[in-house]
Amino acid sequence: MNKIPESELILNKDGSVYHLNLLPQDISDVVINVGDPDRVSKVSSFFDRIEIKKQKREFVTHTGYYKGRRITVLSTGIGTDNIDIVYNELDALVNIDLQNRVVKDKLTALHLIRIGTSGALQVEIPVDSFVFSTFGLGLDGLLNFYKYDNTSEEKEIIENFRKHYPNMGVLPQSYLTRCSPKLEEAISEGMFKGITASCSGFYAPQGRVLRYELARTDMVDKLHTFQHGKHRVTNFEMETGAMYGLAKLLGHHCCAVNLIVANRISQQFSSHYEENMHRLIELTLDRIASNL
């Protein structure tokens, strides 16, 4: 079996993975991802007890128990570039023998669940509602660095989307991956569902105009009007596309639930963000404890 070089999988002196500063025993098979490091303590405040707290850079990790279920909550920071780091290192923790630097014979599938915030792209999805991402649509280009295969359903949707939203020869080619059916069944009840687009930034990449002109002025309208059968782009943010793509490549279950803090079509913004994020966290934890 091929040994992974030190330059390719970098470990700290204590044997932990380089960026996350975690050892295999530090994480559960259920990992909640949040973007904001401060949100980690908001999630773990619901735990019955916390057994591990670690931090390196923006990557904060708490592992503990909620209603008897061991759960890890880990902040990724903002953006798909951070997801590339977090998901590869989480996978290494469970599927690579770090001491011998070889892939394990028996692989483990993690349950990776994002709790985040997002902007709605359909009028009927109000601020303060919850959206479950049935598909992750990447507009950032990250997954194009990996060799991956779409299912026939994914291929049909993404080919139709590329015709509707061409990259103009300068923007990254879009990609698309379905959520984990297992996690959809466990967590999505009562939530809006649809395609979540992930952008490579917050301002121009999401169609915002401040002191510049946009290379693409029709971005929000193109996302808003796309439809393939029953599938529409319900919302956008900055992580889900890469999460779904990398999780599928690495053999993990993945889903994302988002609190809608803004509606870009009606141009409304939430004034009750904190209390509704509190509701989403508790609801997600309850469903994890009951169903996973």
Secondary structure, 3 states (H helix, E strand, C coil): CCCCCCCCCCECCCCCECCCCCCHHHCCCEEEEECCHHHHHHHHCCCCEEEEEEEECCEEEEEEEECCEEEEEEECCCCHHHHHHHHHHHHHHHHEECCCCEECCCCCCCEEEEEEEEEECCCCCCCCCEEEEEEEEECCCHHHHCCCCCCHHHHHHHHHHHHHCCCCCCCCCCEEEECCHHHHHHHCCCCEEEEEEECCCCCHHHCCCCCCCCCCCCHHHHHHHCEECCEEEEEEECCHHHHHHHHHHHCCEEEEEEEEEEECCCCEECCCHHHHHHHHHHHHHHHHHHHC
